[in-house]
């Protein structure tokens, strides 16, 4: 099982997550590309440390929305969205090249991630961007999403993701952060749930019903309070349960 986290989400004097600590825990790093968070220095530092530790670097592409941290839907025309995605991958690729590694995969962030679960035109735009930039790149997203379905039809390597610290609807989508209980905070509860996810067992949706999430990677959000403690608990519980932690792609490791 892969363990990933969102990194390089600081900006200037604003420090959001402990990238250094998280990179010693996770096997893949979703690195912000400057559109929702991250500046050149923050991004380069995260990429260079990931390269030293053998952590695979992924491009976490987003809407151009620094003020909203990429968590607001933007009705971007598909051509413009594709160009924005290419721009972000290319920017990150410059830093990976300098660090002696490369971009291994693409994962959308925030509102874009949620939009392309169902938004066909925007999902197609992101797929078109990845294919145009480098069709050998893998993509990571929500199981059953329009994004992954289109990516698979386009011949891209597709990997499915589950969230350690986010609540799910009965339909298997993420509960909006505006809703109570959308984000989980107890490391023990989160770690127990991740063991069930890794074993292919059902977990509880927000309404108490059982749902099954098929996943190749588990995400622990780097911007959550106590993110490092949560990530450590998840890693330790998975390893104790006999789960081998390894990146879902080896490119860039």
PEWOLIN-V737683 format. One record per helix or strand of 2 or more residues. SS is the DSSP state (A for helix, B for strand). FROM is the first residue (numbers start at 1). TO is the last residue. If there is no record, write none. Layout:
BEGIN
ss-><SS	SS>
from-><FROM	FROM>
to-><TO	TO>
END
This chain:
BEGIN
ss-><B	A	B	A	B	A	B	A	A	B	A	B	A	B	B	B	A>
from-><2	19	28	40	56	78	103	110	120	138	146	157	187	203	210	217	227>
to-><7	22	32	53	61	99	108	115	134	142	153	163	198	204	211	219	240>
END
